[in-house]
Amino acid sequence: MITENELVTVYRGTIEPLYAFVACRAGSDRELAEDTVQETYMRALSHWRTKGLPDVPLAWLKTVARNLLISHYRKTSPVRFDEANMDIHGDDWNIEKRETASLLYSGLSRLKKNDSRLIEAFYFDGKSVREIADERGLSERAVEGRLRRARQKLEKYMRRSMVVEGGSK
């Protein structure tokens, strides 16, 4: 059984990194970020009181938050874009924008779990190919290939989601 003091200690030690993790993935949608963090802690309280504290609470919290965001983006349609005015490889591509985050996470939510986690580890968590390879027991070349294929799948989905000039897909 976890005590209230233990819960408070874990909360204080994880709130900032968890919020940063969620905020990055929610774009500029502060309400979504705050709601996701709140729901994550509510689930933690319920789960941890019966099952006990996990070995790495922040990892547990990030997994729950990630799943909540994926569920949110699966339920909502991504904001539509005029493809002529948006270059996903250009300088205007900014994850801090709500529209960009919506489109990106809608795409990530539709990829296989391993593909989306690979993209997140490389781009959002800032891990190198070598670090990812070591964590997953793969060669660097294998990670590079999987990352390339995952990016291609994500870009294909995102391009299909964008509205081209004239309002059609």
Secondary structure as the mmCIF struct_conf table of DSSP 4:
data_model
#
loop_
_struct_conf.conf_type_id
_struct_conf.id
_struct_conf.beg_label_comp_id
_struct_conf.beg_label_asym_id
_struct_conf.beg_label_seq_id
_struct_conf.end_label_comp_id
_struct_conf.end_label_asym_id
_struct_conf.end_label_seq_id
HELX_RH_AL_P HELX_RH_AL_P1 GLU A 4 ALA A 26
TURN_TY1_P TURN_TY1_P1 GLY A 27 SER A 28
HELX_RH_AL_P HELX_RH_AL_P2 ARG A 30 LYS A 51
BEND BEND1 ASP A 55 VAL A 56
HELX_RH_AL_P HELX_RH_AL_P3 PRO A 57 LYS A 75
BEND BEND2 THR A 76 THR A 76
HELX_LH_PP_P HELX_LH_PP_P1 SER A 77 ARG A 80
STRN STRN1 ASP A 82 ASP A 82
HELX_RH_3T_P HELX_RH_3T_P1 GLU A 83 ASN A 85
TURN_TY1_P TURN_TY1_P2 ILE A 88 HIS A 89
BEND BEND3 GLY A 90 GLY A 90
TURN_TY1_P TURN_TY1_P3 ASP A 91 ASP A 92
TURN_TY1_P TURN_TY1_P4 ILE A 95 GLU A 96
BEND BEND4 LYS A 97 LYS A 97
HELX_RH_AL_P HELX_RH_AL_P4 ARG A 98 ARG A 110
BEND BEND5 LEU A 111 LEU A 111
HELX_RH_AL_P HELX_RH_AL_P5 LYS A 113 ILE A 119
HELX_RH_PI_P HELX_RH_PI_P1 GLU A 120 PHE A 124
BEND BEND6 ASP A 125 ASP A 125
HELX_RH_AL_P HELX_RH_AL_P6 VAL A 129 ARG A 136
TURN_TY1_P TURN_TY1_P5 GLY A 137 GLY A 137
HELX_RH_AL_P HELX_RH_AL_P7 GLU A 140 SER A 161
BEND BEND7 MET A 162 MET A 162
STRN STRN2 VAL A 163 VAL A 163
HELX_LH_PP_P HELX_LH_PP_P2 VAL A 164 VAL A 164
TURN_TY1_P TURN_TY1_P6 GLU A 165 GLY A 166
BEND BEND8 GLY A 167 GLY A 167
#
